[in-house]
Amino acid sequence: QVFEVWDDVVGKVNAQKAKASRIDRGVLFVKVSDSVWRQELFLRRYEIKNKLNNALKSNIIKDIRFE
């Protein structure tokens, strides 16, 4: 379900630069196109995590790692 809501949660521009790739023990791993976007999304990781959990109506995502 996370992969289905990812684009809507992060927005169109961010979704073009970053794709959720996998979840391991509550950690969402996201592949990012370059280091500038990685830093931008890293700074917004708590906001993104909260939006994802709200969209899923669950606290499945504990953390986000950007690669």
C-alpha positions as CSV (number, residue, x, y, z in Angstrom):
1,Q,0.0,0.0,0.0
2,V,2.9,2.4,0.7
3,F,4.0,2.2,-2.9
4,E,0.4,3.0,-4.1
5,V,0.2,6.2,-2.1
6,W,3.8,7.4,-2.4
7,D,3.3,9.7,-5.4
8,D,0.2,11.4,-3.9
9,V,1.9,11.8,-0.5
10,V,5.2,13.3,-1.7
11,G,3.8,15.2,-4.7
12,K,4.4,15.0,-8.4
13,V,7.8,16.7,-8.5
14,N,9.3,14.7,-5.6
15,A,7.8,11.5,-7.0
16,Q,9.7,12.0,-10.2
17,K,13.0,12.3,-8.3
18,A,12.4,9.6,-5.6
19,K,10.8,6.2,-5.6
20,A,9.9,4.1,-2.6
21,S,11.8,0.8,-3.2
22,R,11.2,-1.5,-0.2
23,I,10.2,-1.7,3.5
24,D,12.3,-3.6,6.0
25,R,11.1,-3.8,9.7
26,G,9.2,-0.5,9.4
27,V,12.0,1.3,7.6
28,L,11.0,2.6,4.2
29,F,13.9,2.7,1.7
30,V,13.7,5.3,-1.0
31,K,15.9,5.6,-4.1
32,V,16.7,9.2,-5.0
33,S,18.0,10.5,-8.3
34,D,20.7,12.8,-6.8
35,S,22.3,14.1,-3.6
36,V,20.5,17.4,-3.7
37,W,17.1,15.7,-3.7
38,R,18.3,13.3,-1.1
39,Q,19.2,16.1,1.3
40,E,15.9,17.9,0.6
41,L,13.8,14.8,1.3
42,F,16.0,13.9,4.3
43,L,15.1,17.2,5.9
44,R,11.4,16.5,5.3
45,R,11.5,12.8,6.4
46,Y,9.3,13.2,9.5
47,E,6.7,15.1,7.6
48,I,6.7,12.5,4.8
49,K,6.6,9.6,7.4
50,N,3.6,11.2,9.1
51,K,1.7,11.8,5.8
52,L,2.3,8.2,4.7
53,N,1.1,6.8,8.0
54,N,-2.0,9.1,7.9
55,A,-2.7,8.0,4.3
56,L,-2.4,4.3,5.3
57,K,-4.3,4.8,8.6
58,S,-1.5,2.9,10.3
59,N,1.9,3.5,11.9
60,I,3.7,1.0,9.7
61,I,6.5,3.4,8.7
62,K,8.9,4.0,11.6
63,D,11.7,5.7,9.6
64,I,12.7,6.6,6.1
65,R,16.2,6.0,4.6
66,F,17.2,7.7,1.3
67,E,19.6,5.9,-1.0
